[in-house]
Amino acid sequence: MKEEIGDVYDAMLREDFEGPVPDGGFCDRVMDQLPARRRPIN
């Protein structure tokens, strides 16, 4: 049941999605604060 509801929401969002939502640079600021990716240990 939950999956069906999720599918309905996904379909509605895809129909009405016009592109990225302006966030005033928030995402860029957050990404700048994150540490560099670590290399996996093999």
N, C-alpha and C positions, 0 to 999 in steps of 0.2 A: 504494500500500500504506500509506504513512504517513498519508494522508488518511483511509483507512478506520479505522485505529487511533485517530486523533484523533476521529473521529465516535463511536466506541464509548466513549471516555473522556468526551466531551461528554454523551452520553446517560446514562451512569452518574452523572455529577456532577449533571445536571439532576434525575434521579430522587431522589437523596438530599440535595439541597440544602435546608436548612431556613432559610436566611436569612443575614444578615451574621454573620461570625465576630468575636467580641469581640477587640479588639486593645489594650485598655487605653488608648485614646486615641492610639495610635501614628500612625494615618493623619491625624488632626486636627493633630497636632504637625508632621508632615511638610508638610502643606498650608499651615500657617501660616508655614513657613520659605521656601516657594517665592516667587520674585519675581512681581510682577504680570504678567499677560499683556501682551505688546507688541502694539501695533496694527500691522496689516500696512501695508507701504509700497506705495502704489499708483503 
